[in-house]
Amino acid sequence: MARVYLDYNATAPLRTVARDAMIAAMDVVGNPSSVHAEGRAAKGLIERARAQISDAFGASGADIIFTSSATEAADLGLYGGPMIHDSPAFFECAEIEHDAVIGNCMHTLATDRNGRVEVSERVDTVALQLANSETGVIQNLPHGLGFSDMTQAFGKIPCAFSWTQAQRAIISAHKIGGPKGVGALVIKQGTDVRAQIKGGGQEMGRRSGTENVIGIAGFGAAAAAAAQDLADGVWDRVAELRNILEKAIEARAKNTIFVGKGSERLPNTSCFATPGWKGETQVMAMDLAGFAVSAGSACSSGKVKASRVVTAMGYDALTASSTLRVSLGPETTEEQVLRFADAWLAAEQKFHARAA
C-alpha cells in the first residue's frame, strides 16, 4: 500500500499554489535591493508576500521581517531581551517551549498536568507559545505578551497577531504548506529588535542579506491558501479524523495515555504514551508499516531521551520517553486514519506480548 504521511507538525506537504508561486519567482532575475525595473519586480514579489501573510495572520500595521526559519526569527526576537525602562530584561518561559525559544529564556514558568502555563503578572517579559508542537495544547495568550511562538497554530486555528497585542511573534512557511527555509518575525510597530545579521540593511535594517525571493513568494501563497482553508472549515474535518483515531485506540489500548487531552488542542494533533514502549521504537515500527509519524518535535528527533514537554507536564520519565505524536492534515482520509490505528494496535499487542 502507498505510504501515509501523518507528520504535518514537522512539515506540511508543499501546496500546489506555493510551488506555482515559487516557479514563477524563479524567472524574476532582479536583486530586490536594486532600483531598476528588474530589481523592483523582485521587490514587488516580497512585498506581495508580506501583504498576503499580514492578511492571513491578522498583522495589519505590524512589521513582518523575513528570516531563514522560525528558529532564526526566535533568536532575532528574543536576542538581548525586551527593553524595560530603557534597560534589557530577560524573557521568562516554561519548559514546554520549542528549543529555539527555550534556549533564549529563563525557565521560570510552571506547566500543569494539562499542558497549560501559569503566566506571571509581568507579561511583557514572558514568552509563551500559542500551541505546542508535541501535544497540540493551546494556551490562552494574555494581552501585551512579550513574545509568542505561533508557528504551529498559524493556519490551523483562527488566530491573529492583533488579537493579543503581542510585541513579537514567529511563524514558519513549511508548517502551512510553504517551502522549508523561510520564516518570519512579526513585531508590533513601536517595538524594535537588535539586528544579529548586519550588512546591507535589508528587511528594514533588522535582518541583512539578500532576501530569499523564491521562498518568500511561496510563503505568501501558502499563507493565503491556509487562510482560505480555515474559512472553509477544512480543519473541522481534520479534528473529526483525530477524534476517530483516538477513539479507535482508546477502545483497545487500555494502558495508553493521551497527553493534553484535558485541554483545548490543535485539531490535527494527538500525543499518546504507552509506558515502557519507547517512542523511537514505535516510530520505527510504524515506518516499517508504511506510516510517517514522530516521537516529538522534529528538531529533537534522533535524541533518545524523555520528552521535555511531557516531563514538564508532570509525567514520569518512563511515560515521557514512550510518547508518539500523530499529526494529520487536510489531505488525510478516514481510511488512512483507521489503517494507522489498526497497524499501531497490532504493534502494541506485540509489545505487550513480548513484555509479558
Order of alpha helices (4+ residues) and beta strands (2+ residues): beta-alpha-alpha-beta-alpha-beta-beta-beta-alpha-beta-beta-alpha-beta-beta-alpha-alpha-beta-beta-alpha-beta-alpha-alpha-beta-alpha
